[in-house]
Each structure stands twice: as structure tokens, then as C-alpha cells.
């Protein structure tokens, strides 16, 4: 269950419009929530090193990519 907090904030309308365009959102809440999640995701991945944090040979990694939904077909 998602916790929701109702609050009043001042927003930069130009920044909001730019964020909506970048995120593909149309409503204020969706834009703010998507932007917050994106910042948290980027923070979590900031120290991720693919060479250090993924086990497997290059062939195993490539095989895993091909098995994922949306992966490019050869």
C-alpha cells in the first residue's frame, strides 16, 4: 500500500512543464511522484558497477538479455 501525504508546495511552472515533457506525464501528482521515484532510482544505481555487480560470463549475460521481455531479437 502506498502512503500518500497531502501538502501545499510552490512549484516552478517552467520546471514542471519540462519535467512533464521529459517524463510523459500530464498531471501534477503523477509528475511529482514519477520525478521523485526517478531521483531515488538514480541514487540507488549511482554506485552500481556492471563489471563488479553482475556475475556470469559475457555469454551468460548475453543469454539472459535475450530471454528478457522487450530484448532486441537478432
Backbone as CSV, one residue per row, in Angstrom:
resi,resn,N_x,N_y,N_z,CA_x,CA_y,CA_z,C_x,C_y,C_z
1,UNK,0.844,-1.178,0.000,0.000,0.000,0.000,0.887,1.238,0.000
2,UNK,0.575,2.166,-0.868,1.365,3.393,-0.961,0.833,4.409,0.041
3,UNK,1.748,4.990,0.795,1.370,6.050,1.717,1.295,7.354,0.934
4,UNK,0.282,8.137,1.199,0.072,9.389,0.479,0.011,10.531,1.483
5,UNK,0.711,11.612,1.178,0.682,12.806,2.017,0.168,13.974,1.183
6,UNK,-0.778,14.668,1.687,-1.299,15.855,1.005,-0.560,17.063,1.574
7,UNK,-0.038,17.894,0.666,0.724,19.053,1.103,0.594,20.173,0.086
8,UNK,0.978,21.346,0.481,0.988,22.501,-0.412,2.437,22.890,-0.648
9,UNK,2.803,23.022,-1.928,4.162,23.440,-2.259,4.123,24.467,-3.383
10,UNK,5.161,25.268,-3.460,5.326,26.205,-4.564,6.148,25.504,-5.638
11,UNK,5.674,25.559,-6.882,6.373,24.897,-7.974,6.783,25.893,-9.042
12,UNK,7.920,25.658,-9.618,8.396,26.403,-10.773,7.635,25.848,-11.979
13,UNK,6.761,26.644,-12.583,5.907,26.161,-13.667,6.701,25.742,-14.896
14,UNK,7.813,26.431,-15.182,8.639,26.041,-16.316,9.311,24.693,-16.061
15,UNK,9.794,24.495,-14.835,10.413,23.218,-14.482,9.374,22.099,-14.515
16,UNK,8.170,22.387,-14.064,7.091,21.399,-14.099,6.784,21.000,-15.533
17,UNK,6.658,21.981,-16.417,6.378,21.689,-17.828,7.491,20.864,-18.459
18,UNK,8.735,21.219,-18.146,9.868,20.465,-18.684,9.869,19.035,-18.157
19,UNK,9.562,18.863,-16.879,9.515,17.526,-16.286,8.389,16.703,-16.901
20,UNK,7.227,17.327,-17.115,6.116,16.609,-17.739,6.482,16.136,-19.139
21,UNK,7.151,16.991,-19.888,7.575,16.612,-21.241,8.592,15.466,-21.191
22,UNK,9.540,15.558,-20.281,10.578,14.538,-20.170,10.031,13.204,-19.679
23,UNK,9.078,13.250,-18.768,8.547,12.041,-18.145,7.314,11.488,-18.845
24,UNK,6.703,12.296,-19.706,5.485,11.861,-20.383,4.273,11.831,-19.472
25,UNK,4.267,12.672,-18.455,3.147,12.739,-17.519,2.312,13.978,-17.819
26,UNK,1.076,13.986,-17.345,0.179,15.100,-17.636,-0.377,15.778,-16.397
27,UNK,-0.400,15.071,-15.288,-0.986,15.619,-14.070,0.107,15.924,-13.052
28,UNK,-0.137,16.911,-12.237,0.842,17.359,-11.250,1.322,16.224,-10.353
29,UNK,0.403,15.491,-9.744,0.793,14.413,-8.830,1.612,13.347,-9.536
30,UNK,1.198,12.973,-10.731,1.933,11.955,-11.481,3.343,12.435,-11.796
31,UNK,3.465,13.689,-12.164,4.780,14.247,-12.493,5.683,14.266,-11.269
32,UNK,5.181,14.771,-10.168,5.993,14.856,-8.950,6.368,13.461,-8.458
33,UNK,5.415,12.536,-8.414,5.707,11.187,-7.931,6.685,10.459,-8.842
34,UNK,6.527,10.594,-10.158,7.445,9.958,-11.093,8.842,10.550,-10.968
35,UNK,8.931,11.858,-10.817,10.232,12.508,-10.663,10.910,12.060,-9.364
36,UNK,10.166,11.969,-8.292,10.743,11.513,-7.019,11.246,10.079,-7.128
37,UNK,10.458,9.214,-7.758,10.894,7.823,-7.938,12.147,7.746,-8.812
38,UNK,12.203,8.566,-9.848,13.360,8.562,-10.744,14.625,9.024,-10.013
39,UNK,14.510,10.041,-9.201,15.668,10.504,-8.428,16.130,9.402,-7.477
40,UNK,15.191,8.739,-6.806,15.550,7.653,-5.888,16.196,6.496,-6.643
41,UNK,15.697,6.176,-7.843,16.265,5.100,-8.654,17.696,5.440,-9.068
42,UNK,17.902,6.661,-9.521,19.248,7.084,-9.936,20.217,7.055,-8.762
43,UNK,19.741,7.466,-7.587,20.584,7.445,-6.388,20.974,6.006,-6.051
44,UNK,20.014,5.093,-6.132,20.280,3.690,-5.819,21.277,3.079,-6.801
45,UNK,21.253,3.534,-8.050,22.136,2.980,-9.070,23.456,3.733,-9.217
46,UNK,23.631,4.805,-8.480,24.813,5.661,-8.648,26.118,4.904,-8.478
47,UNK,26.181,3.975,-7.559,27.412,3.231,-7.299,27.416,1.851,-7.942
48,UNK,26.423,1.573,-8.792,26.337,0.265,-9.440,27.418,0.157,-10.501
49,UNK,28.185,-0.905,-10.438,29.242,-1.172,-11.408,28.934,-2.516,-12.057
50,UNK,28.560,-2.474,-13.325,28.142,-3.697,-14.009,29.240,-4.756,-13.979
51,UNK,30.495,-4.380,-14.050,31.574,-5.360,-14.030,31.749,-6.000,-12.666
52,UNK,31.383,-5.270,-11.612,31.552,-5.776,-10.253,30.286,-6.443,-9.726
53,UNK,29.119,-5.988,-10.140,27.876,-6.430,-9.517,27.080,-7.462,-10.309
54,UNK,27.566,-7.865,-11.475,26.865,-8.895,-12.243,27.788,-10.095,-12.382
55,UNK,27.292,-11.246,-11.926,28.051,-12.485,-12.072,27.716,-13.115,-13.410
56,UNK,28.668,-13.814,-13.958,28.428,-14.555,-15.184,29.427,-14.192,-16.254
57,UNK,29.592,-15.129,-17.150,30.466,-14.886,-18.289,29.737,-13.952,-19.248
58,UNK,30.464,-13.319,-20.168,29.774,-12.478,-21.154,28.675,-13.235,-21.899
59,UNK,28.906,-14.505,-22.193,27.887,-15.315,-22.874,26.640,-15.516,-22.023
60,UNK,26.828,-15.745,-20.732,25.690,-15.912,-19.830,24.894,-14.624,-19.699
61,UNK,25.601,-13.496,-19.625,24.921,-12.204,-19.535,24.118,-11.959,-20.804
62,UNK,24.711,-12.208,-21.976,24.017,-12.009,-23.250,22.805,-12.933,-23.363
63,UNK,22.953,-14.169,-22.923,21.841,-15.118,-22.945,20.694,-14.622,-22.070
64,UNK,21.024,-14.065,-20.917,19.998,-13.510,-20.026,19.286,-12.331,-20.656
65,UNK,20.026,-11.516,-21.401,19.404,-10.370,-22.079,18.402,-10.839,-23.118
66,UNK,18.761,-11.859,-23.894,17.887,-12.352,-24.956,16.593,-12.936,-24.385
67,UNK,16.654,-13.449,-23.166,15.489,-14.059,-22.550,14.521,-13.064,-21.928
68,UNK,14.937,-11.798,-21.789,14.077,-10.792,-21.160,13.043,-10.270,-22.140
69,UNK,11.876,-9.956,-21.620,10.821,-9.357,-22.434,11.301,-8.012,-22.950
70,UNK,11.067,-7.750,-24.204,11.438,-6.467,-24.786,12.875,-6.416,-25.280
71,UNK,13.621,-7.518,-25.103,15.005,-7.526,-25.591,14.987,-7.595,-27.104
72,UNK,15.985,-6.990,-27.723,16.055,-6.976,-29.180,16.321,-8.381,-29.689
73,UNK,15.623,-8.732,-30.747,15.822,-10.016,-31.420,16.921,-9.868,-32.444
74,UNK,17.694,-10.934,-32.642,18.725,-10.885,-33.687,18.221,-11.518,-34.932
